[in-house]
Each structure stands twice: as C-alpha cells, then as structure tokens.
Amino acid sequence: MPIQALQYSLERFSEGPTQRREDATYQVARLCALAFCVNRFEKRCKGALFKTMHLPTPTTFALPLVLNASRLLAGDQALTVRLLGLFDMLRRAIAFHDGRMTWWQCEPITAATGERCYAPTSWNIPWSDDVLREVIERGQPCRNASRNAIVHYGAPIVWNGRLWGVLELRGDNRMIIGAEEQALIDALAPLLAAAIASDQGTTEALTLTARQQQLLETLRAELEAPLDLGGLLTFLLRWALDATGAEAGAIALVDRERKELVLQAYEGYGRDPLSRDAFGEARRRWSWEVGVAGKVARTGRAAILRDVSRDPDYRPLNPEVRAELVVPIGAESPLAVLILDSPRSAAFGDSEVAFVNALCDLAVNPLRRALHYQRAFETSAHLGQVFASMPNGLVLMDQQGRVLRHNPAWLTIWGLPPDSMSDPFYIPLDLVPLLLPRLRNPLALTELCEEGQRSPTEIQSLLVCLNNPHQELMLLSAPTRDSFGSLTGRLWIVSDVTREREADRLKSEFLSIVSHELRTPLTSIMGYTELLLARDFTPGEQREFIKTVYDEANHLYQIVEDLLGATRLEAGNVRLDRWAVSLRQIISDLVSHLNNQIGGKHTMLIDIPPHLPPVYADRDKVRQVLVNLITNAVKYSPNGGEIRLTVTGHAELPPDHPKGEFVRIAVSDQGIGIAPEDLPRIWERFYRVDNGNTRRIGGTGLGLSIAKALVELHGGRIWAESKLNKGSTFYFTLPVATDLVRR
C-alpha cells in the first residue's frame, strides 16, 4: 500500500508545479511523508523505486527537514521571508557559512537579471557570480574552492525542463556536500520551484491589519485632493517613512523613453545624495541599468534587501544603510519607485512591507494625474520663459486693444523704464503719449491699430523712427486665435532694426564713397596718360603730367590702405611694435613730410614742452594717427587758418580715462566745425557729416575710426570738442614709458 500511494503521488507531482501553491506544496508534503513511511517499512523497495523514478534517495534525517520545508514554503509570507527560514533549516544538515538564492520570474535568465535573497550572516566577503554563471550555463551543480579557502557551491533549481533558480552556499573546508547533502538539495528543488512559480511578487502576498486598512482609507481621501507633483511625492515619502520607521528614503520618477530614473524627493540622508557636475548642478538622473531601484523600474517587481552589502546591484547613497526596500508605483509600467533605507537589517517586517506596497498601489492614479498636470505646467513654464527671454518686444492684446501680457523687452526696446506703464494698458492710448517727444510720425501707430480693427485677419507691419537717440523699430502685428480657431486679438512684435538698417546704410555709403573716391584719381590718371600717349610734350610738361599721375596714384594707394587697415583692425590682426620712443622726434619728421599738404593757406604751430618723457608706443602707428588728424584739420578748414599741435605732459584727463601716466596730444583747427548731434558719430566707419561742405571735401570716412582703434590699442583714449564755424580740437593720449615698461 505505501508503495502504490507513493508511486501515485510521484506520478501526479512529476507533471510539474501547479498554478495554486496549496496544491503543489500539499503534493510535495504527501510525497515526503510517504517516502518516510517507506523508509521505515520497506527499505529495499524504496531504493528501487527512487532509482526507477530517477530521483535521489533521501536519508532518514533529511525527510523531516523536507517535510518542514514544504510547510514553510507553502506559507503566505513573502517569498524572501520563507527563503530566510529555509536557510535556517538547512544549517541543521549542512555546515555552510552563508547562502544566496537567485530566482527568475521571466526571461532573460542571466546572473544580472535575477532576484536575490541572502542568508543572514556576519561574513563581509563579497559574493562572486562566477559559480552562478557556470550553473546557469551547465544546468548542473558546481563547486569552486577559492585561494582564501572559501568553498562556493551552487545547485540549479530545475523542474519540468526549466531553470527556476540557483541555490548557492559558501563555507570553509568543514562544509561538505556529499551524496546525502546533494540528495537533500535535490529533494528541495521541486519545493523551491513551486514556491517561485506561484509567487506573484515580493510583497503582494502580505496582508494588511485592520488599522492599516483604516489608515489607507484616510489617505485615499487626502490623495484625491489636487496635489502638485512635488507635494504629492513629499506626502507619499513622509507617510512611508513614518509608517515603516525607515531612517531615510527617496522617490524617483521613471523616464521610460530615456531609460533613466529622475530623483524628485528625498529625506533623512546624512549628506546630499546627489553628485554634482562640472557646473555645480545636481545630477538628478541616472540609468535604470544601475542599482536596485533601476532593476525595480525595469521589471515592476518590488525588492527587499536585508543586507545591501551582499547585493552586487546595490549602489550606496549612504554608508550607514543596511536594509533597503524598493517598491514600484505602478506594477506593469512603473511611474516611479519608492526607496526606503535603514541601518537596521530587520527594519522592514511583513507589516511594514504590506503597508508600503498598498500605499504605492493607492498612489498610482494620483501620481498619474499629478504627472499630467506637471507636464502641462512645464509646457506653460517653458513658453513663459521663451516669452520673457525673447530679445524682441512682445505684446498680446485682446480685440479691443487692451494689453493682456507683455515681456520685459517690450518696454526696453521703446526706451521706457519698467514702471512707466501699469497693467492693463491700451495701445495706442497709453503708449503714444509716452513716446510723443521721440516719434517722427505719431499718427502711424494709431493708424496701425485702426487698420488692425478694420482687417482683423490680416498681418500688418510698420517701420517706426525715433529721435534722441536715433532708433528704427520694425513693428509686426498678427492675429491670434484660440483652440477653436476664433479670433481673440493681436500679437505685436517689435524689433530694433537700427543696426541692421545702419549696416545697410553703411554699405550703401561705402559703395558711394569708394566709387567716388576711386573714380576721381583714376580719371586723372587715365586723362593725363592719354595726353602723354596722344602727343609730344616738352620735358617740363611731361614731368608735370607724370607728377600729377604719381600724386593721384599715391592718393589711390592711400584709399586702399585705409580700407585694408580698417579691415585688419576689425579682425583684430593688428599687432603693435612698441618701444620707448621720442614723441618730439616723431612730430619733427612728420611736419617736414606734411609741408606740401599743409599748403599756403594754413599755418602749422607746434607746442612741445622742453622736458617731455618718452612714450611707450609703436612709432609707425602714432605717425599714422597724427597724419589722419592733421590731414582732417587741413581738409575741414578750407579757408585756411592755424593748425595747432599741442603736447602736454601732465594734462587733465576725462573722468573715464584709464589710470596711469599719460601724455596728451591735441590737434586744433579753425575750420567748419561739427554739429553737436554729429559729434558722437564721427568715430563710426564711413560716417560723414551730411552737408554741402563735406560732400565737396570728399574722403572715405575711415580716418577717424582708424585713429580711434590705434589709440585704444595703445591703452589711451581719443575724443573731440567742436563748435560750428569755429573749428575743432581732437585729443588723444599715449602712455608714458616708465622704468617698469622699459624693462
């Protein structure tokens, strides 16, 4: 009778683990009890039967252990709790030091993808995955002895042709895995396979107490209230910390597109858990391939570690952490993971784990709502940042012309202070009075508003010109619509196009000036050359014609040099060859060179103090500055007069002048002068005062801009004073060559 009952049970059990844990474990327990009876009454038949069924022969001492293990693994506790109890039972039969159980709920089956449970021990030797990999690859038990006399044994948990897990034991040379021990482990394999197959997760099987259920109902009502993302996550984290007694915790959102975790809330860590990048910004993101939290985010299965130092997946946030509980919020596609840490290995019991799991289940829908709200808020914030950061002025107004919103650049571009207009204001009723002193055509803005009212679907544009200072603004008015396509008002965009239009003006001015300035000497050169080729002249006449051609060619060369010099200065390709030089010598050589240019109408007066220190400068560049200023003084005093060049050693300098010891040089004339409104612009390239005299005088408009750039390269400053019809004075400074500079 026992033989028949045992064979019947074995035939049923050989079909593999059933869907219900109670059925599978009941069959295993019955199998073990019957095998125990057979061992007592019919030893010979028992051995033959186990050989026929291809099962190991359990020893007498192992059968009660298998029976107790079947009862333990059939319990309702979390799988990790049951496995910890199984390790305690195994110590009675095998003298191992510590153990590890790795199991897989789904593919792929690798050393890195399994869930793990460690036997409690004080051994601080890290685990190696070499034996685990070999067992997975071969599907057979594996034994390895390391150099430090540690014996590492691994056995596969195989049932019905599938690898469910791997049991690993480590110990010293006293740990013996002989035939009896191997038979015991093989007898436990179906029990473990049934427990793994029927387990639906690490924490789901736990039940809540009546008080916990009542508390969750209270939390459900609070979670239904509208909470922003930060408030909701902080609320969940604090409740989880209070309910479990965990010393620290964090919540990270799961970014499935980038396969990353984003830390959002954390409390209780002794130091900031976030590392910093090169710019000092917190690194809130990390790959979900790293750490236990990443594994939970990928699989959607909770994890509990009694000793984090023994899990290779653990990445420490705090060195005092011993136990860690990680639970997903949303099982199939986790929205976030809740991480709880404690320095106590027994911090998370069944009651705490059950409550945290239920809390995370309860938070799924509120978190989903908060994420939708956060995305909408972030979109609005991004648009607001773009609106506020635009360099163009933006105004959004309704159909009546009332401004609903404007960015800071709107008032800045018009040259108005930030508090000049209070919301709400109307265009043009409130804007035009403030701009009236500067507007060249005040009615243009009013007409643009009226045109927008008459043609609300059209796009209008207007160029607005302002005075004092000169400014040109391009105004664009476009209709706005709501989500249903109905007109809601207009959007005004104002851009400062002064520089762009000035660039166009400079380009046109450049073409006009250069073509005129080049044409004049070229016409003279061609004319005199044709005369020389057409007929014979006396040697004196020929010499006069050739000299004229030479002068015009030299003028042409100077124009080209000015253009190239301006280009090199703008590109920053000019380098100074600076020495301690005598300014007196430079001026003496220059005056003899300019005698022919000064002519009979002008008188050159030079005032240089007797004891003038040398300057630290580039001789050729200083000479070029002086030539430009003296030539300008001659050209812009067509009626003649005095050209005075004055050098002062200790002169009064402007307030914004750089500190140090400088020599001031001044070039004065008694010419036509410069109007006050034109004086700030004379240093611009190609700028020429627009009057009849200057048009007759000619020039490229580059001399003063080149002089300014060269003086500033030396560290000095250049400025001018002038009165119409009374002449002008140009000042510039050069640094004194002190003993320190000479060395």
C-alpha positions in Angstrom: 0.0 0.0 0.0 2.7 2.6 0.8 4.5 1.8 -2.4 1.3 2.3 -4.5 0.5 5.6 -2.7 4.0 6.9 -3.2 4.0 6.0 -6.9 0.6 7.7 -7.4 1.9 10.8 -5.7 5.1 10.8 -7.7 3.2 10.5 -11.0 1.0 13.5 -10.1 3.9 15.6 -8.9 6.0 14.8 -11.9 3.6 16.9 -14.0 5.3 20.0 -12.6 4.3 22.9 -10.3 0.6 23.7 -10.4 -0.9 27.1 -10.6 -2.0 27.0 -6.9 0.6 26.9 -4.3 -1.6 24.9 -1.9 -1.9 22.0 -4.4 1.8 21.8 -5.2 3.1 22.0 -1.7 0.4 19.6 -0.5 1.6 17.0 -3.0 5.2 17.5 -2.0 4.4 17.1 1.7 2.5 14.0 0.9 5.4 12.7 -1.1 7.8 13.3 1.7 5.6 11.7 4.3 5.0 8.6 2.2 8.7 8.3 1.5 9.4 8.5 5.2 7.0 5.5 5.8 8.6 3.6 3.0 12.0 4.2 4.6 10.8 2.6 7.8 8.9 -0.4 6.5 10.3 -1.3 3.1 13.9 -0.1 2.6 14.7 -2.3 -0.4 11.6 -1.3 -2.4 12.1 2.3 -1.6 15.6 2.4 -3.1 14.5 0.6 -6.3 11.5 2.9 -6.7 13.6 6.1 -6.4 16.0 4.7 -9.0 13.1 3.9 -11.3 11.7 7.5 -10.9 15.2 9.0 -11.4 15.0 10.8 -8.0 17.7 10.9 -5.3 17.3 8.8 -2.3 16.6 11.0 0.8 18.2 9.9 4.0 16.2 9.4 7.2 17.4 12.6 8.8 16.5 14.6 5.7 12.9 13.6 5.4 11.6 15.6 8.4 13.6 18.6 7.1 12.0 18.3 3.7 8.6 17.9 5.3 9.1 21.1 7.4 10.5 22.9 4.4 7.4 22.1 2.4 5.2 23.5 5.1 7.3 26.7 5.3 7.5 27.3 1.5 3.7 26.7 1.3 3.0 29.6 3.7 1.6 33.1 3.0 4.6 35.1 3.9 6.7 36.9 1.4 9.0 34.7 -0.7 12.1 36.3 0.8 10.9 35.6 4.3 10.2 32.0 3.5 13.6 31.6 2.0 15.3 33.1 5.1 13.5 30.4 7.1 14.7 27.7 4.7 18.3 28.8 5.1 17.9 28.4 8.9 16.6 24.8 8.4 19.5 23.9 6.0 22.1 24.8 8.7 20.9 21.8 10.6 22.0 19.5 7.8 24.9 21.4 6.0 27.6 23.3 7.8 27.6 26.3 5.5 28.5 29.9 6.5 26.3 32.0 4.3 23.9 31.4 1.4 22.2 33.0 -1.5 19.1 32.2 -3.5 18.7 33.7 -7.0 15.5 33.2 -9.0 13.8 34.4 -12.2 10.2 35.2 -12.9 10.8 35.8 -16.6 13.4 35.9 -19.3 16.3 36.5 -19.8 18.0 34.2 -17.3 21.4 35.8 -16.6 23.4 36.5 -13.5 22.4 40.1 -13.6 18.6 39.8 -14.1 17.6 37.5 -11.2 16.0 38.5 -7.9 18.1 37.5 -4.8 17.8 36.7 -1.2 20.8 36.3 1.2 21.1 34.3 4.3 21.8 36.4 7.4 25.5 36.3 8.4 28.3 38.4 9.8 30.6 37.4 6.9 31.7 40.5 5.0 33.2 38.8 2.0 31.5 40.0 -1.3 29.8 37.4 -3.5 31.2 36.4 -6.8 28.9 35.5 -9.7 31.3 33.0 -11.3 29.7 29.9 -9.8 26.2 31.3 -10.6 27.1 31.8 -14.3 28.6 28.3 -14.5 25.4 26.7 -13.0 23.2 28.7 -15.4 25.4 27.6 -18.4 25.7 23.9 -17.5 22.5 23.3 -15.6 24.3 21.2 -13.1 25.7 21.6 -9.6 29.0 23.4 -9.5 31.7 23.6 -6.7 34.6 26.0 -6.5 37.3 26.5 -3.9 39.0 29.9 -3.9 42.5 30.8 -2.7 41.3 32.0 0.7 39.9 28.6 1.5 36.3 29.5 0.8 34.2 26.7 -0.7 31.5 28.0 -3.1 28.7 25.6 -4.1 25.8 26.2 -6.5 22.9 23.9 -7.4 20.3 24.6 -10.1 16.6 24.6 -9.2 15.3 22.7 -12.2 11.8 21.3 -12.7 9.9 20.3 -15.8 12.8 21.3 -18.0 13.0 24.9 -16.8 15.6 26.6 -14.6 13.7 28.4 -11.8 16.6 29.5 -9.7 20.0 28.7 -8.3 20.8 27.9 -4.6 24.3 28.9 -3.5 26.1 28.0 -0.3 29.5 29.2 0.9 31.7 27.9 3.8 35.1 26.8 4.8 36.6 23.2 4.4 34.1 22.0 7.0 31.2 22.5 4.5 30.7 19.0 2.9 28.4 18.5 0.0 28.3 14.7 -0.3 25.7 12.3 -1.7 23.3 12.8 1.3 23.5 16.6 1.2 23.1 16.6 -2.6 20.0 14.3 -2.2 18.6 16.7 0.3 19.1 19.7 -2.1 17.6 17.8 -5.0 14.6 16.9 -2.9 14.1 20.6 -2.0 14.3 21.6 -5.7 10.6 20.9 -6.6 9.5 22.7 -3.4 11.5 25.8 -4.3 10.3 25.7 -7.9 6.7 25.5 -6.8 7.2 28.5 -4.4 8.9 30.6 -7.1 6.3 29.7 -9.8 3.3 30.5 -7.5 4.8 33.7 -6.1 3.3 36.9 -7.6 5.9 39.2 -6.2 7.9 40.0 -3.2 5.3 41.9 -1.2 1.9 41.3 -2.8 1.1 38.3 -0.7 1.2 40.2 2.6 -2.0 41.2 4.3 -2.9 44.5 6.0 -4.1 44.9 9.5 -7.4 46.5 10.3 -5.6 49.7 11.5 -3.6 49.9 8.3 -6.6 49.4 6.2 -8.4 52.2 8.1 -5.3 54.5 7.7 -5.2 53.8 3.9 -8.9 54.8 3.6 -8.0 58.1 5.3 -5.0 58.6 2.9 -7.2 57.7 -0.1 -9.4 60.8 0.6 -6.3 63.0 1.0 -4.8 61.7 -2.2 -8.0 62.6 -4.1 -7.3 66.3 -3.4 -5.5 68.2 -6.2 -1.8 68.0 -5.4 1.1 69.2 -7.5 3.9 66.6 -8.3 6.3 67.9 -5.6 3.6 68.0 -2.9 2.3 64.5 -3.8 5.8 62.9 -3.8 6.7 64.6 -0.5 3.4 63.4 1.0 4.0 59.8 0.0 7.6 59.7 1.1 6.8 61.1 4.6 3.9 58.7 5.1 6.1 55.8 4.1 8.9 56.9 6.4 6.5 57.3 9.3 4.7 54.0 8.8 7.9 51.9 8.4 10.2 53.7 10.8 12.8 53.9 8.0 15.5 56.4 8.7 15.9 57.7 5.1 14.0 57.4 1.8 13.6 58.8 -1.7 11.2 58.8 -4.7 12.5 58.8 -8.3 10.3 59.1 -11.4 10.8 56.6 -14.2 11.7 58.1 -17.6 10.9 55.2 -19.9 11.9 57.0 -23.1 15.4 57.7 -21.9 15.6 54.6 -19.7 16.5 56.7 -16.7 15.4 57.5 -13.1 14.9 61.1 -12.0 15.3 61.8 -8.3 12.5 64.1 -7.1 12.2 63.9 -3.4 14.5 62.6 -0.6 14.8 62.8 3.2 16.9 61.6 6.0 20.3 61.1 4.3 23.2 62.4 6.2 24.6 64.1 3.2 23.3 65.2 -0.2 22.8 62.0 -2.2 23.1 63.9 -5.4 26.5 64.3 -7.0 27.5 67.5 -8.9 28.5 68.1 -12.5 31.3 70.4 -13.7 28.9 73.4 -13.4 27.8 72.6 -9.8 24.4 71.4 -10.9 22.9 68.4 -9.1 22.9 65.1 -11.1 19.3 64.0 -10.7 19.3 61.4 -13.5 20.9 58.0 -13.7 20.5 55.0 -15.9 18.0 52.4 -14.8 20.6 49.7 -15.6 22.3 50.8 -12.3 21.2 49.9 -8.8 18.3 48.0 -7.2 15.9 51.0 -7.9 16.8 50.7 -11.6 16.0 46.9 -11.6 12.6 47.6 -9.9 11.9 50.3 -12.5 12.6 47.9 -15.4 10.8 44.8 -14.0 8.0 46.4 -12.0 8.7 44.0 -9.1 9.5 45.2 -5.6 12.7 44.2 -3.9 13.8 43.9 -0.2 17.4 43.6 0.9 18.3 42.6 4.4 22.0 43.2 3.8 22.7 45.6 1.0 26.5 44.9 1.1 25.8 41.4 -0.3 23.8 42.5 -3.3 26.0 43.5 -6.3 23.1 45.6 -7.7 23.1 48.0 -4.8 24.6 51.4 -5.3 25.0 53.2 -1.9 23.5 56.6 -1.2 24.7 56.5 2.4 27.3 54.2 4.0 25.1 53.6 7.1 22.4 51.8 5.1 22.0 48.1 5.9 18.5 47.2 4.7 16.6 48.6 1.7 13.0 48.3 0.5 12.2 49.4 -3.1 8.6 49.4 -4.3 7.3 50.4 -7.7 4.4 52.8 -8.0 2.5 51.1 -10.9 3.4 47.5 -11.5 3.2 47.0 -15.2 4.9 50.2 -16.3 6.2 51.9 -13.1 5.7 55.6 -12.9 8.1 55.9 -10.0 10.0 53.9 -7.4 9.9 54.4 -3.7 13.2 53.7 -1.9 13.4 53.2 1.9 16.7 52.8 3.7 17.6 51.8 7.2 20.8 50.9 9.1 18.8 48.1 10.8 18.8 44.7 9.0 15.3 43.8 10.4 13.8 47.2 9.7 11.2 46.1 7.2 8.9 43.4 8.6 5.8 41.9 6.9 3.5 44.7 8.3 5.7 47.5 7.1 6.2 45.9 3.6 2.4 45.3 3.3 1.6 48.9 4.1 4.2 50.4 1.7 3.0 48.1 -1.1 -0.6 49.2 -0.5 0.4 52.8 -0.3 2.2 52.6 -3.7 -0.9 50.9 -5.2 -3.1 53.7 -3.9 -0.8 56.4 -5.3 -0.9 55.2 -8.9 -3.8 57.3 -10.1 -3.0 60.4 -8.1 0.6 60.3 -9.4 -0.7 59.9 -13.0 -2.9 63.0 -12.5 0.0 64.9 -11.0 2.3 64.0 -13.9 -0.2 65.2 -16.4 -0.6 68.4 -14.5 3.2 68.8 -14.2 3.7 68.3 -17.9 1.1 71.0 -18.7 2.7 73.2 -16.1 6.2 72.6 -17.5 5.0 73.4 -21.0 3.4 76.6 -19.8 6.6 77.5 -17.9 8.8 76.8 -21.0 6.6 79.0 -23.1 6.7 81.7 -20.4 10.5 81.5 -20.3 10.6 81.9 -24.0 8.2 84.8 -24.0 10.1 86.5 -21.2 13.6 85.9 -22.7 12.9 87.0 -26.3 15.0 89.9 -27.3 12.1 91.2 -29.3 9.3 93.1 -27.6 6.1 91.1 -27.5 2.6 92.3 -26.6 -0.5 90.1 -26.6 -3.8 92.1 -26.6 -7.5 91.4 -27.0 -9.7 92.6 -29.8 -10.3 96.0 -28.0 -6.6 96.8 -27.9 -6.1 96.1 -24.2 -2.7 94.5 -23.4 -3.1 91.2 -21.7 0.6 90.4 -21.4 3.9 91.8 -22.4 7.5 90.8 -22.0 10.3 92.9 -20.4 11.9 93.6 -23.8 8.8 95.5 -24.9 9.4 98.5 -22.7 13.2 98.2 -23.1 13.1 98.5 -26.9 10.9 101.6 -26.7 13.4 103.1 -24.2 10.8 103.2 -21.4 11.5 102.4 -17.7 9.9 99.2 -16.3 7.4 101.1 -14.2 6.3 103.5 -16.9 3.1 101.6 -17.7 0.8 99.8 -15.3 -1.3 96.8 -16.3 -3.7 96.8 -18.0 -2.9 99.5 -20.7 -4.1 100.2 -24.1 -2.4 100.7 -27.4 -2.1 103.4 -28.7 -3.9 105.4 -26.0 -1.2 104.8 -23.3 1.9 104.2 -25.4 1.8 107.1 -27.8 1.8 109.9 -25.2 4.9 108.4 -23.6 6.7 108.2 -27.0 5.4 111.5 -28.4 8.7 113.5 -27.9 10.6 110.9 -29.9 8.1 109.9 -32.6 8.7 111.3 -36.0 5.2 110.3 -37.1 2.9 109.9 -34.1 -0.1 109.1 -36.2 1.5 106.0 -37.7 0.9 103.9 -34.6 -2.7 105.0 -34.3 -3.3 104.2 -38.0 -1.8 100.7 -37.5 -4.2 100.0 -34.6 -7.2 101.2 -36.8 -6.0 99.0 -39.6 -5.9 96.0 -37.3 -9.5 96.7 -36.3 -10.7 97.1 -39.9 -8.9 93.9 -41.1 -8.5 91.7 -38.1 -7.4 88.7 -40.1 -4.5 90.5 -41.9 -0.9 90.9 -41.0 0.4 94.5 -40.9 3.9 95.9 -40.5 5.3 99.4 -39.8 8.7 101.0 -39.5 8.8 103.4 -36.6 11.5 106.0 -36.4 12.5 107.6 -33.1 14.8 110.5 -32.3 17.1 111.3 -29.3 18.6 108.8 -29.6 18.2 107.7 -33.2 16.3 104.4 -33.3 14.5 102.4 -36.0 11.9 99.8 -34.9 10.1 97.3 -37.1 6.6 96.6 -35.8 4.7 93.5 -36.9 1.0 92.9 -36.0 -0.5 89.5 -36.4 -3.9 88.0 -35.5 -4.2 85.4 -32.7 -6.8 82.6 -32.4 -8.0 80.2 -29.7 -8.2 76.4 -29.8 -11.5 76.6 -31.7 -10.0 78.9 -34.4 -11.8 82.0 -33.3 -10.1 85.4 -33.3 -9.0 86.5 -29.9 -6.9 89.6 -30.5 -3.5 90.5 -31.9 0.2 89.9 -31.2 2.6 92.8 -31.7 6.2 92.1 -32.2 8.7 95.0 -32.2 12.3 94.5 -33.2 15.1 97.0 -33.0 16.5 97.1 -36.6 18.7 100.2 -36.1 21.9 98.3 -36.5 20.7 96.3 -39.5 19.5 99.4 -41.3 22.7 101.2 -40.2 24.6 98.4 -41.8 22.7 98.7 -45.0 23.3 102.5 -44.9 27.0 101.9 -44.3 27.1 99.5 -47.2 25.4 102.0 -49.5 27.6 104.8 -48.2 30.7 102.7 -48.6 29.9 101.9 -52.2 29.0 105.5 -52.9 32.2 106.9 -51.2 34.6 104.4 -52.5 33.3 104.6 -56.1 33.5 108.4 -55.9 36.9 108.5 -54.3 38.3 105.8 -56.6 36.8 107.4 -59.7 38.5 110.8 -59.1 42.2 109.7 -59.1 41.5 107.1 -61.8 40.0 109.8 -64.0 43.1 112.0 -63.6 45.5 109.1 -64.2 43.7 108.0 -67.3 43.3 111.5 -68.6 47.0 112.5 -68.2 48.2 109.1 -69.5 46.1 109.6 -72.7 47.5 113.0 -73.2 51.1 111.7 -72.9 50.3 108.9 -75.4 48.5 111.1 -77.9 51.0 113.9 -78.5 54.5 115.1 -77.6 55.1 117.5 -74.8 58.1 119.4 -73.6 60.2 117.7 -70.9 58.9 120.1 -68.3 55.3 119.4 -69.3 55.9 115.7 -69.3 57.4 115.9 -65.8 54.4 117.9 -64.6 51.9 115.4 -66.0 53.9 112.4 -64.6 54.0 114.1 -61.2 50.2 114.5 -61.3 49.8 110.9 -62.2 52.1 109.9 -59.3 50.1 112.1 -56.8 46.8 110.6 -57.9 48.2 107.1 -57.8 49.5 107.8 -54.3 46.0 109.1 -53.3 44.6 105.9 -54.7 47.1 103.8 -52.7 46.2 105.7 -49.5 42.5 104.9 -50.1 43.2 101.2 -50.5 45.5 101.3 -47.4 42.7 102.8 -45.3 40.3 100.1 -46.4 42.8 97.3 -45.6 43.7 99.0 -42.3 40.0 99.2 -41.2 39.6 95.5 -42.1 42.6 94.4 -40.2 41.6 96.4 -37.2 38.1 95.0 -37.2 39.5 91.4 -37.5 42.0 92.0 -34.6 45.0 91.3 -36.8 47.0 94.5 -35.9 49.9 93.9 -33.6 51.9 96.8 -32.1 55.7 97.0 -32.2 56.0 99.1 -29.0 59.2 100.8 -27.8 60.1 103.8 -25.6 60.1 106.4 -28.4 60.5 110.2 -28.5 57.3 112.0 -29.4 59.3 115.1 -30.3 61.2 113.2 -33.0 58.1 111.6 -34.5 56.4 115.1 -34.8 59.5 116.7 -36.3 59.8 114.0 -39.0 56.1 114.2 -39.7 55.9 118.0 -40.1 58.6 118.0 -42.8 56.7 115.3 -44.6 53.4 117.2 -44.4 54.7 120.7 -45.5 53.4 120.1 -49.1 49.9 119.0 -47.9 49.5 122.0 -45.5 49.9 124.4 -48.3 50.0 128.2 -48.2 46.6 128.8 -46.6 47.4 127.1 -43.4 49.9 127.8 -40.7 51.3 124.9 -38.6 52.0 125.8 -34.9 53.7 123.2 -32.7 53.9 123.5 -28.9 56.0 120.8 -27.2 57.3 121.3 -23.6 61.1 121.1 -23.2 61.2 118.2 -20.8 58.8 115.6 -22.4 59.1 112.0 -21.3 59.3 109.2 -23.9 56.1 107.3 -24.7 55.7 103.6 -24.9 54.2 103.2 -28.4 54.5 101.9 -31.9 56.3 104.7 -33.9 54.5 104.0 -37.2 51.1 103.7 -35.7 51.4 107.0 -33.8 52.6 108.6 -37.0 49.5 107.3 -38.8 47.2 108.8 -36.1 48.9 112.2 -36.4 48.7 112.1 -40.2 45.0 111.3 -40.1 44.2 114.1 -37.6 46.4 116.8 -39.3 45.0 115.9 -42.7 41.5 116.1 -41.4 42.3 119.5 -39.9 43.6 120.8 -43.2 40.6 119.4 -45.2 37.9 120.7 -42.9 39.3 124.2 -42.7 39.2 125.0 -46.5 39.5 128.8 -45.8 42.9 128.3 -44.1 43.9 129.3 -40.7 46.1 127.9 -37.9 46.6 124.2 -37.4 47.9 123.9 -33.8 49.6 120.7 -32.4 50.0 120.8 -28.7 51.7 118.2 -26.4 51.0 118.3 -22.7 52.8 116.1 -20.1 50.6 116.4 -17.1 47.2 117.4 -18.5 43.7 117.0 -17.1 42.1 113.8 -18.4 38.4 112.8 -18.7 36.9 111.0 -15.7 36.5 107.7 -17.5 40.2 107.7 -18.7 42.3 104.7 -17.6 44.6 105.2 -14.6 48.3 105.8 -15.1 50.7 108.3 -16.5 49.9 109.6 -20.0 50.9 112.3 -22.5 48.1 114.2 -24.1 48.3 115.4 -27.8 45.9 117.9 -29.3 45.3 118.9 -32.9 43.2 122.0 -33.4 41.9 123.8 -36.5 39.8 126.9 -37.3 37.6 125.1 -39.8 33.9 124.5 -40.3 33.4 122.6 -37.0 31.0 119.7 -36.2 27.3 119.9 -35.1 26.7 118.6 -31.5 24.3 115.8 -32.8 27.0 114.6 -35.2 29.9 114.7 -32.8 29.2 111.2 -31.1 29.1 109.5 -34.6 32.3 110.9 -36.2 34.2 107.8 -35.0 32.0 105.4 -37.0 33.3 103.9 -40.2 32.2 105.7 -43.4 30.3 108.3 -41.4 30.5 111.7 -42.9 28.5 114.8 -41.7 25.8 115.3 -44.3 26.3 118.9 -45.6 27.4 120.6 -48.7 30.9 121.4 -47.5 31.8 117.8 -46.5 30.4 116.5 -49.8 32.8 118.8 -51.7 35.7 117.9 -49.4 35.4 114.2 -50.0 37.2 111.3 -48.2 36.4 107.7 -47.3 35.2 108.4 -43.7 37.7 105.9 -42.3 40.4 108.2 -40.9 38.9 108.9 -37.5 37.7 105.3 -36.9 41.3 104.0 -37.7 42.8 106.6 -35.4 40.4 105.7 -32.6 41.2 102.0 -32.9 45.0 102.6 -32.9 44.9 104.9 -29.9 42.9 102.4 -27.9 45.3 99.6 -28.8 48.0 101.6 -27.1 45.8 101.9 -24.0 44.9 105.5 -24.5 41.7 107.4 -25.3 40.7 109.8 -28.1 37.9 112.4 -28.0 36.9 115.7 -29.7 35.5 119.1 -29.0 33.9 121.3 -31.7 31.7 124.3 -32.4 30.1 125.0 -35.8 32.1 127.5 -37.9 34.7 127.9 -35.1 36.8 124.8 -35.5 37.5 121.6 -33.8 40.1 120.1 -31.4 41.0 116.4 -31.3 42.7 115.0 -28.3 44.4 111.6 -27.7 46.7 110.1 -25.1 49.6 107.8 -25.1 51.2 106.0 -22.1 54.5 107.3 -20.7 57.4 104.8 -20.9 58.1 104.3 -17.2 61.1 102.3 -15.9 58.9 99.2 -15.4 57.7 99.4 -19.0 61.3 99.8 -20.3 62.4 96.7 -18.5 
